[in-house]
Amino acid sequence: MKIEALFTAIVVCASSAAYASEECTAEVVDAKVAQAKEAIQIIGQDDPDRMFAVVSEFQESMSVAKASAELAPLCETYDAVIAAVEG
């Protein structure tokens, strides 16, 4: 499934980041991956069109976050997608 492949790529990227901030560690990123994945699956069941919009925005944000050597942008991106789905 496309979403599964997206999250696998994100986990690989997050795991390979060179630096971590005190507030956003690899463990925090792992937890946020699970939260974001669950949130997107829930919205996909309720509103597939909204899910695709959220995933599209998420992918754009991930491109920026992956360019950073820190984990904080990853945490911020996951927080944003979780909030978009929950909000």
Order of alpha helices (4+ residues) and beta strands (2+ residues): alpha-alpha-alpha-alpha
